[in-house]
């Protein structure tokens, strides 16, 4: 194993290092060949129909406090057991708040502090897995870009794959916030390179020396991508791009197969979105 390969392997691990989220199997073969089918079209149509009736709007704390507190109390205080004294802070008064509603029902929220830091993202349990979290995040990213800033956030480690699928890269060590492990993530500067395109043929065309195989049909909503060699520079932008590609094809876990082993990256948060 070359020193360069060791460096890349460690870089990939450092993106999502958490004992409960990243499993590394040092193997040289045994790629699964049992593929299932993509999510049913009925499920996709239902999600699209639901999102079509979902509105995302910027609100202020004074006008929408009741709805925002209701969502965050259900998700953070009641579900995750966060102490109320940690959940409510003075930043709420001046933050930009984003509220998702389905009809008249408040279903999700987020906030932006100092016109650059995204936080307090939550979606009520009943409507998760319907891309409401993605819609909230994209709205926040656009709002921050309009202010001329680069988005950053403190992600719960259980949600790092979700943020990576939208172009965010880890920056710095894991830290504790309200008893939950977090890690700072920043949106990569080269959005074109990171997020687009999302089709296999374009990925192969753009990175012919990196990708051996993309398997769009997955088993248990897992997508496996084999990479024969990967430089540090390529790892920094390709990893979130592949997360985005896999997520857009219905996978909830991306398996990166590199010469040194196998890295599993979760693409959806099991708790919030």
Secondary structure, DSSP 8 states (H G I E B T S, - for coil): --HHHHHHHHHHHHHH--TTT--EE--S------------HHHHHHHHHHHHTEEEEEE-HHHHHHHHHHHHIIIIIIIT---HHHH--THHHHSEEEEEEETTEEEEEEEEETTTEEEEEEE-GGGTTSSHHHHHHHHHHHHHHHTT---EEEEEGGGHHHHHTTTEEEEEEEEEETTEEEEEEEE-S-HHHHH---SHHHHHHHTTTTEEEE--S-BTTEEEEEES---HHHHHHHHHHHHHHHHHTT-SEEEEEETTEEEEEE-S-SS--
